[in-house]
Amino acid sequence: MIDRPDRTPLPRDFFSRPVLEVAPELLGRTLIRLTDDGPIELRLTEVEAYAGEADPGSHAYRGRTARNAVMFGPPGHAYVYFTYGMWHCLNVVCGPEGHASGILLRAGEIRVGADLASKRRISARYGRELAKGPARLATALDVDRALNGTDLCAGPSAPLSLLHGTPPSPDQVRSGPRTGVGGDGAHHPWRFWIDNDPTVSPYRAHTPRRRTGRDAT
């Protein structure tokens, strides 16, 4: 049997690099989620980079906490967080250990297990909508906090793993501001996506939350 290069797991040293090097090179990689009902495979089409304590948009900007501790650990692990009291989001830790940078997996094309993903994403009208956005991606893949800290380099038997896949050509990669990030990090062009891919989520600028009477007290 001849091993297919695109099915080769990404090694640890792939992730042990600066976040802005790793992020665009995650595009086209294959993310595998092993569920109790079977595997789901997704080709990554959109990601966002977060540079830890140097980045006002990062969860690690103010240092280590119980919530973000995984970000400070070895590269190549999953950081899963819960947001708005409703949704989970999946990130990949990268950079040298102790430097809390990570990459939010924003969107992808589900190529295997679309029937399984559809059961969790019942509001999706088309296959291209199953993982179109970070919360949708995590929902489609049945990702929650139980997978926080999962080693993505542990091999095909792990609940989450990343394979070499088929990266796009450099002229297909686009970059721009991150979705929903405000303040000093609003204009960093740290969102990367595959041009004209229908699974990429729409860009939305940060909208400041309106203050209510309770907020003002």
NORMO-V964964 format. One record per residue. N is the residue number from 1. RES is the residue in three letters. OMEGA is omega as a letter, one per 20 degrees, with the letter a starting at -180 (999 if undefined). Layout:
n res omega
N RES OMEGA
N RES OMEGA
//
This chain:
n res omega
1 MET r
2 ILE r
3 ASP r
4 ARG a
5 PRO a
6 ASP r
7 ARG r
8 THR r
9 PRO r
10 LEU a
11 PRO a
12 ARG a
13 ASP r
14 PHE a
15 PHE a
16 SER r
17 ARG r
18 PRO a
19 VAL a
20 LEU r
21 GLU a
22 VAL a
23 ALA a
24 PRO a
25 GLU r
26 LEU a
27 LEU a
28 GLY r
29 ARG a
30 THR r
31 LEU a
32 ILE r
33 ARG r
34 LEU r
35 THR r
36 ASP a
37 ASP a
38 GLY a
39 PRO r
40 ILE r
41 GLU a
42 LEU r
43 ARG a
44 LEU a
45 THR a
46 GLU r
47 VAL r
48 GLU a
49 ALA r
50 TYR a
51 ALA r
52 GLY a
53 GLU r
54 ALA a
55 ASP r
56 PRO r
57 GLY a
58 SER r
59 HIS a
60 ALA a
61 TYR a
62 ARG r
63 GLY a
64 ARG r
65 THR r
66 ALA a
67 ARG a
68 ASN a
69 ALA a
70 VAL a
71 MET a
72 PHE a
73 GLY a
74 PRO r
75 PRO r
76 GLY r
77 HIS r
78 ALA r
79 TYR a
80 VAL r
81 TYR a
82 PHE a
83 THR r
84 TYR a
85 GLY a
86 MET a
87 TRP r
88 HIS r
89 CYS a
90 LEU r
91 ASN r
92 VAL r
93 VAL r
94 CYS a
95 GLY a
96 PRO r
97 GLU a
98 GLY r
99 HIS a
100 ALA r
101 SER a
102 GLY a
103 ILE r
104 LEU r
105 LEU a
106 ARG a
107 ALA r
108 GLY r
109 GLU r
110 ILE a
111 ARG r
112 VAL r
113 GLY r
114 ALA r
115 ASP r
116 LEU r
117 ALA a
118 SER r
119 LYS r
120 ARG a
121 ARG a
122 ILE r
123 SER r
124 ALA a
125 ARG a
126 TYR r
127 GLY a
128 ARG a
129 GLU a
130 LEU a
131 ALA a
132 LYS a
133 GLY a
134 PRO r
135 ALA r
136 ARG r
137 LEU a
138 ALA r
139 THR a
140 ALA a
141 LEU a
142 ASP r
143 VAL r
144 ASP a
145 ARG r
146 ALA a
147 LEU r
148 ASN a
149 GLY r
150 THR r
151 ASP a
152 LEU r
153 CYS a
154 ALA r
155 GLY a
156 PRO r
157 SER r
158 ALA r
159 PRO r
160 LEU r
161 SER r
162 LEU r
163 LEU a
164 HIS r
165 GLY a
166 THR a
167 PRO r
168 PRO r
169 SER a
170 PRO a
171 ASP r
172 GLN a
173 VAL r
174 ARG r
175 SER r
176 GLY a
177 PRO r
178 ARG a
179 THR r
180 GLY a
181 VAL r
182 GLY r
183 GLY a
184 ASP a
185 GLY a
186 ALA a
187 HIS r
188 HIS r
189 PRO a
190 TRP r
191 ARG a
192 PHE a
193 TRP r
194 ILE a
195 ASP r
196 ASN r
197 ASP a
198 PRO a
199 THR a
200 VAL a
201 SER r
202 PRO r
203 TYR r
204 ARG r
205 ALA r
206 HIS r
207 THR r
208 PRO r
209 ARG r
210 ARG a
211 ARG r
212 THR r
213 GLY r
214 ARG r
215 ASP a
216 ALA a
217 THR 999
//
